[in-house]
Amino acid sequence: MGLVNSPFGMLILLLKLAVCTIFNYWEDHYRDLFAKTLGYGEKDGLMSDPFGDLRLIRISITHHHGIAKSDVRRMKNFKYFTEGKAIAITEEILDDIVNTLLSELEKIGNDITEQLNK
């Protein structure tokens, strides 16, 4: 039985899908909305280390067949992956990613509240 056909392999696949989906929602909707609310104009004005790290993970998953690219060495938050090795996202890693992203969104929310109260 191949890894993807095993229960563990299916779980890793679903966790990778979750990471890619979270990043896509950020990049395609929320980043632009938050950037405009904060007065950046373009979404590229709103920088975020955790979401930047998520972007690098997503690139390795979707464009490099799930193998970590050398860019993973630049990550500031999610230092679980090694260049040339398979991206294996466990429940614990996803839990850390989600908690870190929630903290980042809370910071952005506080910035938005400050901006709106000016």
N, C-alpha and C positions, 0 to 999 in steps of 0.2 A: 504494500500500500504506500503510495507517495505521500509526502509530507502534507500537501494541500488536502488530500483525502482523509488524513487523520484528524481526530478532534482537535489536537493541539495546533496542527497546521491551519485548520479552518479558523481557530481563534486568532492566531497571528494575522491571518488575512483580514479578518473583520476589524481588528485593532488598527491595522494599517489603513483600512478604508475610513475608519473613524478619524484618524489624524488628517488624512487628505481632505475629508469633508469639512472638518473644523477650519482648516486653513482656507479652503475655498469660500466658505461663508464669510470669513474675515476679509479676504482679499476682494471678493466680488460684491460685497454689500456694506458690511459694517465699517471697514477702514475708510471708505469714501465718505460715508455718513458722518463718522466721528471727526474726520479731518475737516470737513466743511463746517461742522458745528464749532470746532476749535479755531476756525479762521485760517486754516492752511490752504484752502482753495482746492488743491489737488491731493489725492490720497497719498502720493509719495512724500508729502510733507510730514505725515504722521509716521514716525519711526518707532519700532517696538522690537527689542531684543528677543523676547520669547516668541513673538509671531515670526520674526526673521529666522529664528532657529527652526520653527515649524516648517517654514518655506523650504529650508535646506533638506529637511527630512523628506518632505513631499517630493522634491525634485529627485532625490535618490530612489524613492519608491516608484514614482511614475515614469521617470525618464531614464533610469539606470537599472531597471529590472530588480529593484529592491536591494541593490548593493550600494553601500555607503560610498559616496563620492568624497574626494579629498576636502570638499567644502565643510564636511562635518567637523573638521579640526577648528573651524572658526566659531563654532557654536559657543554661546556664553552660558546657556542654561541647561540644555539637555545633552550632556556629554556621555551618552551611553553607547555611542556607535563608533566603530573603527573603520577607517578607509579600507575598502576592498572586501569588507565582511558584510554578511546579510543584515539588513535592518530587521531585527526581531523585536517587536514591540510587545511587551508583556502587560498584564493588567496593572502591575505596579508602576511601570513606566508611563502608561496612559494616565493613571491616577496622578502622578507627579506633573505630567504635562497639563492636565486639566486644571489642577490646583494652581499651578504657576500662571496659566492663562487667566484664570478667574481673578487672581491678584492683580495682574496687569490690567484687566478690564476695570477693576475697582479703581485703580490709579487714574485711568483714562476718564472714568465716570466722575471722579473728584475734580479732574481738570475741567471737564465740561461744566460741572456745577459752578466752579469758580468763574469760568468764562461767562456763563449765563447771569451770574450775580453781579457782574461789573456794571 
